[in-house]
Each structure stands twice: as structure tokens, then as C-alpha cells.
């Protein structure tokens, strides 16, 4: 395995996950606020599940996103 190639590819994937996830969350929260489904002071439970085929990896991260 080429460590540099692996590290670069992994960092690129994680950057894509972070950026696209943030955009989707921001859009969904703004839409919910506009529709009156949220007040803007909630704490939203969040969960991210990472799966990688070929190595049978499943990793779950739970947390909370505070709006106000």
C-alpha cells in the first residue's frame, strides 16, 4: 500500500463528506425554519453512519446540533 496515496485519498473523501454534509444540514434546517417546523432554539439529535465495503467497516457517530 502506498501510504501517501492512501492518506491523500482518505483526506479527500473526508473533506467531501464534511463539506457536503454541512451544506445539506444547513439547507434542511433553513427549510424547516421557513416552514415553521423549527423555532430556532432546538437541539437536534444527529447520527452519521460510515460504511466502507471491502473491509466490512461500519462506524456510527452520534451527537447533537444546537440551533440557538
Jmol script that loads the backbone (N, CA, C; Angstrom):
load data "model"
ATOM      1  N   UNK A   1       0.849  -1.176   0.000  1.00  0.00           N
ATOM      2  CA  UNK A   1       0.000   0.000   0.000  1.00  0.00           C
ATOM      3  C   UNK A   1       0.894   1.239   0.000  1.00  0.00           C
ATOM      4  N   UNK A   2       0.491   2.212  -0.785  1.00  0.00           N
ATOM      5  CA  UNK A   2       1.197   3.479  -0.826  1.00  0.00           C
ATOM      6  C   UNK A   2       0.560   4.406   0.206  1.00  0.00           C
ATOM      7  N   UNK A   3       1.263   4.668   1.293  1.00  0.00           N
ATOM      8  CA  UNK A   3       0.728   5.465   2.403  1.00  0.00           C
ATOM      9  C   UNK A   3       0.336   6.876   1.966  1.00  0.00           C
ATOM     10  N   UNK A   4       1.145   7.494   1.127  1.00  0.00           N
ATOM     11  CA  UNK A   4       0.844   8.858   0.682  1.00  0.00           C
ATOM     12  C   UNK A   4      -0.435   8.897  -0.145  1.00  0.00           C
ATOM     13  N   UNK A   5      -0.578   7.956  -1.049  1.00  0.00           N
ATOM     14  CA  UNK A   5      -1.775   7.889  -1.886  1.00  0.00           C
ATOM     15  C   UNK A   5      -3.011   7.614  -1.034  1.00  0.00           C
ATOM     16  N   UNK A   6      -2.900   6.673  -0.110  1.00  0.00           N
ATOM     17  CA  UNK A   6      -3.997   6.327   0.776  1.00  0.00           C
ATOM     18  C   UNK A   6      -4.416   7.536   1.619  1.00  0.00           C
ATOM     19  N   UNK A   7      -3.427   8.201   2.227  1.00  0.00           N
ATOM     20  CA  UNK A   7      -3.693   9.353   3.074  1.00  0.00           C
ATOM     21  C   UNK A   7      -4.359  10.475   2.283  1.00  0.00           C
ATOM     22  N   UNK A   8      -3.872  10.739   1.095  1.00  0.00           N
ATOM     23  CA  UNK A   8      -4.434  11.790   0.250  1.00  0.00           C
ATOM     24  C   UNK A   8      -5.874  11.464  -0.143  1.00  0.00           C
ATOM     25  N   UNK A   9      -6.116  10.232  -0.541  1.00  0.00           N
ATOM     26  CA  UNK A   9      -7.449   9.804  -0.931  1.00  0.00           C
ATOM     27  C   UNK A   9      -8.412   9.864   0.253  1.00  0.00           C
ATOM     28  N   UNK A  10      -7.964   9.420   1.404  1.00  0.00           N
ATOM     29  CA  UNK A  10      -8.787   9.432   2.609  1.00  0.00           C
ATOM     30  C   UNK A  10      -9.143  10.858   3.008  1.00  0.00           C
ATOM     31  N   UNK A  11      -8.167  11.750   2.994  1.00  0.00           N
ATOM     32  CA  UNK A  11      -8.418  13.152   3.338  1.00  0.00           C
ATOM     33  C   UNK A  11      -9.394  13.792   2.351  1.00  0.00           C
ATOM     34  N   UNK A  12      -9.265  13.470   1.065  1.00  0.00           N
ATOM     35  CA  UNK A  12     -10.185  13.997   0.060  1.00  0.00           C
ATOM     36  C   UNK A  12     -11.608  13.526   0.305  1.00  0.00           C
ATOM     37  N   UNK A  13     -11.755  12.261   0.635  1.00  0.00           N
ATOM     38  CA  UNK A  13     -13.080  11.715   0.926  1.00  0.00           C
ATOM     39  C   UNK A  13     -13.689  12.389   2.153  1.00  0.00           C
ATOM     40  N   UNK A  14     -12.909  12.505   3.223  1.00  0.00           N
ATOM     41  CA  UNK A  14     -13.415  13.110   4.453  1.00  0.00           C
ATOM     42  C   UNK A  14     -13.758  14.589   4.255  1.00  0.00           C
ATOM     43  N   UNK A  15     -12.984  15.292   3.435  1.00  0.00           N
ATOM     44  CA  UNK A  15     -13.287  16.691   3.127  1.00  0.00           C
ATOM     45  C   UNK A  15     -14.622  16.791   2.383  1.00  0.00           C
ATOM     46  N   UNK A  16     -14.823  15.904   1.423  1.00  0.00           N
ATOM     47  CA  UNK A  16     -16.081  15.880   0.673  1.00  0.00           C
ATOM     48  C   UNK A  16     -17.254  15.573   1.593  1.00  0.00           C
ATOM     49  N   UNK A  17     -17.090  14.621   2.482  1.00  0.00           N
ATOM     50  CA  UNK A  17     -18.138  14.269   3.440  1.00  0.00           C
ATOM     51  C   UNK A  17     -18.470  15.473   4.316  1.00  0.00           C
ATOM     52  N   UNK A  18     -17.463  16.126   4.838  1.00  0.00           N
ATOM     53  CA  UNK A  18     -17.677  17.261   5.729  1.00  0.00           C
ATOM     54  C   UNK A  18     -18.383  18.421   5.048  1.00  0.00           C
ATOM     55  N   UNK A  19     -17.909  18.780   3.870  1.00  0.00           N
ATOM     56  CA  UNK A  19     -18.470  19.926   3.156  1.00  0.00           C
ATOM     57  C   UNK A  19     -19.895  19.648   2.700  1.00  0.00           C
ATOM     58  N   UNK A  20     -20.123  18.504   2.077  1.00  0.00           N
ATOM     59  CA  UNK A  20     -21.471  18.211   1.576  1.00  0.00           C
ATOM     60  C   UNK A  20     -22.454  17.987   2.726  1.00  0.00           C
ATOM     61  N   UNK A  21     -22.006  17.371   3.809  1.00  0.00           N
ATOM     62  CA  UNK A  21     -22.883  17.159   4.964  1.00  0.00           C
ATOM     63  C   UNK A  21     -23.297  18.491   5.574  1.00  0.00           C
ATOM     64  N   UNK A  22     -22.349  19.410   5.727  1.00  0.00           N
ATOM     65  CA  UNK A  22     -22.679  20.708   6.299  1.00  0.00           C
ATOM     66  C   UNK A  22     -23.691  21.444   5.428  1.00  0.00           C
ATOM     67  N   UNK A  23     -23.496  21.425   4.131  1.00  0.00           N
ATOM     68  CA  UNK A  23     -24.427  22.101   3.216  1.00  0.00           C
ATOM     69  C   UNK A  23     -25.829  21.509   3.320  1.00  0.00           C
ATOM     70  N   UNK A  24     -25.929  20.193   3.351  1.00  0.00           N
ATOM     71  CA  UNK A  24     -27.237  19.531   3.434  1.00  0.00           C
ATOM     72  C   UNK A  24     -27.939  19.821   4.750  1.00  0.00           C
ATOM     73  N   UNK A  25     -27.185  19.819   5.842  1.00  0.00           N
ATOM     74  CA  UNK A  25     -27.771  20.113   7.149  1.00  0.00           C
ATOM     75  C   UNK A  25     -28.252  21.558   7.189  1.00  0.00           C
ATOM     76  N   UNK A  26     -27.425  22.484   6.724  1.00  0.00           N
ATOM     77  CA  UNK A  26     -27.813  23.895   6.714  1.00  0.00           C
ATOM     78  C   UNK A  26     -29.079  24.117   5.886  1.00  0.00           C
ATOM     79  N   UNK A  27     -29.156  23.491   4.723  1.00  0.00           N
ATOM     80  CA  UNK A  27     -30.329  23.642   3.860  1.00  0.00           C
ATOM     81  C   UNK A  27     -31.574  23.077   4.537  1.00  0.00           C
ATOM     82  N   UNK A  28     -31.458  21.892   5.119  1.00  0.00           N
ATOM     83  CA  UNK A  28     -32.608  21.259   5.762  1.00  0.00           C
ATOM     84  C   UNK A  28     -33.094  22.079   6.961  1.00  0.00           C
ATOM     85  N   UNK A  29     -32.170  22.633   7.736  1.00  0.00           N
ATOM     86  CA  UNK A  29     -32.555  23.456   8.889  1.00  0.00           C
ATOM     87  C   UNK A  29     -33.229  24.736   8.416  1.00  0.00           C
ATOM     88  N   UNK A  30     -32.667  25.402   7.424  1.00  0.00           N
ATOM     89  CA  UNK A  30     -33.280  26.632   6.903  1.00  0.00           C
ATOM     90  C   UNK A  30     -34.677  26.361   6.343  1.00  0.00           C
ATOM     91  N   UNK A  31     -34.826  25.266   5.614  1.00  0.00           N
ATOM     92  CA  UNK A  31     -36.140  24.902   5.066  1.00  0.00           C
ATOM     93  C   UNK A  31     -37.148  24.627   6.183  1.00  0.00           C
ATOM     94  N   UNK A  32     -36.705  23.924   7.225  1.00  0.00           N
ATOM     95  CA  UNK A  32     -37.590  23.613   8.344  1.00  0.00           C
ATOM     96  C   UNK A  32     -37.975  24.886   9.115  1.00  0.00           C
ATOM     97  N   UNK A  33     -37.038  25.813   9.251  1.00  0.00           N
ATOM     98  CA  UNK A  33     -37.351  27.089   9.897  1.00  0.00           C
ATOM     99  C   UNK A  33     -38.376  27.867   9.076  1.00  0.00           C
ATOM    100  N   UNK A  34     -38.167  27.926   7.767  1.00  0.00           N
ATOM    101  CA  UNK A  34     -39.075  28.655   6.876  1.00  0.00           C
ATOM    102  C   UNK A  34     -40.476  28.039   6.880  1.00  0.00           C
ATOM    103  N   UNK A  35     -40.551  26.722   7.029  1.00  0.00           N
ATOM    104  CA  UNK A  35     -41.843  26.029   7.037  1.00  0.00           C
ATOM    105  C   UNK A  35     -42.503  26.040   8.417  1.00  0.00           C
ATOM    106  N   UNK A  36     -41.815  26.602   9.406  1.00  0.00           N
ATOM    107  CA  UNK A  36     -42.371  26.650  10.749  1.00  0.00           C
ATOM    108  C   UNK A  36     -42.233  25.350  11.527  1.00  0.00           C
ATOM    109  N   UNK A  37     -41.427  24.424  11.031  1.00  0.00           N
ATOM    110  CA  UNK A  37     -41.242  23.138  11.717  1.00  0.00           C
ATOM    111  C   UNK A  37     -40.243  23.249  12.875  1.00  0.00           C
ATOM    112  N   UNK A  38     -39.413  24.283  12.831  1.00  0.00           N
ATOM    113  CA  UNK A  38     -38.451  24.545  13.898  1.00  0.00           C
ATOM    114  C   UNK A  38     -38.627  25.985  14.369  1.00  0.00           C
ATOM    115  N   UNK A  39     -38.307  26.217  15.649  1.00  0.00           N
ATOM    116  CA  UNK A  39     -38.379  27.569  16.204  1.00  0.00           C
ATOM    117  C   UNK A  39     -37.026  28.284  16.099  1.00  0.00           C
ATOM    118  N   UNK A  40     -35.952  27.511  16.113  1.00  0.00           N
ATOM    119  CA  UNK A  40     -34.620  28.094  16.009  1.00  0.00           C
ATOM    120  C   UNK A  40     -33.809  27.993  17.285  1.00  0.00           C
ATOM    121  N   UNK A  41     -34.393  27.369  18.313  1.00  0.00           N
ATOM    122  CA  UNK A  41     -33.660  27.204  19.567  1.00  0.00           C
ATOM    123  C   UNK A  41     -33.513  25.738  19.971  1.00  0.00           C
ATOM    124  N   UNK A  42     -33.804  24.847  19.040  1.00  0.00           N
ATOM    125  CA  UNK A  42     -33.774  23.410  19.330  1.00  0.00           C
ATOM    126  C   UNK A  42     -32.348  22.859  19.372  1.00  0.00           C
ATOM    127  N   UNK A  43     -32.259  21.693  19.967  1.00  0.00           N
ATOM    128  CA  UNK A  43     -31.063  20.859  19.883  1.00  0.00           C
ATOM    129  C   UNK A  43     -31.492  19.620  19.109  1.00  0.00           C
ATOM    130  N   UNK A  44     -30.893  19.409  17.959  1.00  0.00           N
ATOM    131  CA  UNK A  44     -31.301  18.314  17.081  1.00  0.00           C
ATOM    132  C   UNK A  44     -30.367  17.121  17.238  1.00  0.00           C
ATOM    133  N   UNK A  45     -30.918  15.947  17.524  1.00  0.00           N
ATOM    134  CA  UNK A  45     -30.067  14.757  17.573  1.00  0.00           C
ATOM    135  C   UNK A  45     -29.564  14.440  16.178  1.00  0.00           C
ATOM    136  N   UNK A  46     -28.307  14.053  16.090  1.00  0.00           N
ATOM    137  CA  UNK A  46     -27.710  13.745  14.792  1.00  0.00           C
ATOM    138  C   UNK A  46     -26.942  12.430  14.880  1.00  0.00           C
ATOM    139  N   UNK A  47     -26.923  11.728  13.746  1.00  0.00           N
ATOM    140  CA  UNK A  47     -26.184  10.468  13.683  1.00  0.00           C
ATOM    141  C   UNK A  47     -25.589  10.343  12.285  1.00  0.00           C
ATOM    142  N   UNK A  48     -24.343   9.949  12.229  1.00  0.00           N
ATOM    143  CA  UNK A  48     -23.655   9.701  10.971  1.00  0.00           C
ATOM    144  C   UNK A  48     -23.189   8.249  10.986  1.00  0.00           C
ATOM    145  N   UNK A  49     -23.485   7.534   9.916  1.00  0.00           N
ATOM    146  CA  UNK A  49     -23.047   6.143   9.809  1.00  0.00           C
ATOM    147  C   UNK A  49     -22.092   6.035   8.632  1.00  0.00           C
ATOM    148  N   UNK A  50     -20.890   5.596   8.908  1.00  0.00           N
ATOM    149  CA  UNK A  50     -19.862   5.405   7.889  1.00  0.00           C
ATOM    150  C   UNK A  50     -19.760   3.915   7.584  1.00  0.00           C
ATOM    151  N   UNK A  51     -19.870   3.575   6.331  1.00  0.00           N
ATOM    152  CA  UNK A  51     -19.665   2.180   5.932  1.00  0.00           C
ATOM    153  C   UNK A  51     -18.646   2.156   4.809  1.00  0.00           C
ATOM    154  N   UNK A  52     -17.762   1.186   4.851  1.00  0.00           N
ATOM    155  CA  UNK A  52     -16.766   1.004   3.803  1.00  0.00           C
ATOM    156  C   UNK A  52     -16.785  -0.456   3.396  1.00  0.00           C
ATOM    157  N   UNK A  53     -17.136  -0.666   2.140  1.00  0.00           N
ATOM    158  CA  UNK A  53     -17.166  -2.024   1.604  1.00  0.00           C
ATOM    159  C   UNK A  53     -15.764  -2.570   1.415  1.00  0.00           C
ATOM    160  N   UNK A  54     -15.686  -3.847   1.358  1.00  0.00           N
ATOM    161  CA  UNK A  54     -14.400  -4.500   1.137  1.00  0.00           C
ATOM    162  C   UNK A  54     -13.652  -4.797   2.420  1.00  0.00           C
ATOM    163  N   UNK A  55     -13.980  -4.071   3.489  1.00  0.00           N
ATOM    164  CA  UNK A  55     -13.339  -4.322   4.780  1.00  0.00           C
ATOM    165  C   UNK A  55     -14.378  -4.460   5.895  1.00  0.00           C
ATOM    166  N   UNK A  56     -15.633  -4.477   5.524  1.00  0.00           N
ATOM    167  CA  UNK A  56     -16.730  -4.658   6.484  1.00  0.00           C
ATOM    168  C   UNK A  56     -16.675  -3.676   7.643  1.00  0.00           C
ATOM    169  N   UNK A  57     -16.390  -2.405   7.338  1.00  0.00           N
ATOM    170  CA  UNK A  57     -16.357  -1.383   8.373  1.00  0.00           C
ATOM    171  C   UNK A  57     -17.691  -0.667   8.447  1.00  0.00           C
ATOM    172  N   UNK A  58     -18.249  -0.598   9.632  1.00  0.00           N
ATOM    173  CA  UNK A  58     -19.413   0.226   9.925  1.00  0.00           C
ATOM    174  C   UNK A  58     -19.103   0.965  11.217  1.00  0.00           C
ATOM    175  N   UNK A  59     -19.182   2.300  11.156  1.00  0.00           N
ATOM    176  CA  UNK A  59     -18.866   3.117  12.330  1.00  0.00           C
ATOM    177  C   UNK A  59     -19.947   4.176  12.473  1.00  0.00           C
ATOM    178  N   UNK A  60     -20.513   4.290  13.659  1.00  0.00           N
ATOM    179  CA  UNK A  60     -21.602   5.225  13.918  1.00  0.00           C
ATOM    180  C   UNK A  60     -21.145   6.308  14.889  1.00  0.00           C
ATOM    181  N   UNK A  61     -21.466   7.559  14.550  1.00  0.00           N
ATOM    182  CA  UNK A  61     -21.146   8.690  15.411  1.00  0.00           C
ATOM    183  C   UNK A  61     -22.451   9.409  15.719  1.00  0.00           C
ATOM    184  N   UNK A  62     -22.733   9.611  16.989  1.00  0.00           N
ATOM    185  CA  UNK A  62     -23.945  10.307  17.405  1.00  0.00           C
ATOM    186  C   UNK A  62     -23.555  11.605  18.090  1.00  0.00           C
ATOM    187  N   UNK A  63     -24.419  12.589  17.944  1.00  0.00           N
ATOM    188  CA  UNK A  63     -24.162  13.872  18.583  1.00  0.00           C
ATOM    189  C   UNK A  63     -25.410  14.724  18.571  1.00  0.00           C
ATOM    190  N   UNK A  64     -25.206  16.011  18.726  1.00  0.00           N
ATOM    191  CA  UNK A  64     -26.303  16.941  18.814  1.00  0.00           C
ATOM    192  C   UNK A  64     -25.907  18.223  18.098  1.00  0.00           C
ATOM    193  N   UNK A  65     -26.857  18.809  17.367  1.00  0.00           N
ATOM    194  CA  UNK A  65     -26.629  20.080  16.692  1.00  0.00           C
ATOM    195  C   UNK A  65     -27.542  21.104  17.354  1.00  0.00           C
ATOM    196  N   UNK A  66     -26.919  22.110  17.966  1.00  0.00           N
ATOM    197  CA  UNK A  66     -27.659  23.130  18.697  1.00  0.00           C
ATOM    198  C   UNK A  66     -27.918  24.327  17.794  1.00  0.00           C
ATOM    199  N   UNK A  67     -29.170  24.747  17.717  1.00  0.00           N
ATOM    200  CA  UNK A  67     -29.544  25.856  16.847  1.00  0.00           C
ATOM    201  C   UNK A  67     -29.480  27.216  17.534  1.00  0.00           C
ATOM    202  N   UNK A  68     -29.653  27.246  18.836  1.00  0.00           N
ATOM    203  CA  UNK A  68     -29.692  28.552  19.487  1.00  0.00           C
ATOM    204  C   UNK A  68     -29.141  28.543  20.855  1.00  0.00           C
TER     205      UNK A  68
END
end "model"
wireframe off; spacefill off
backbone 0.3
color backbone group
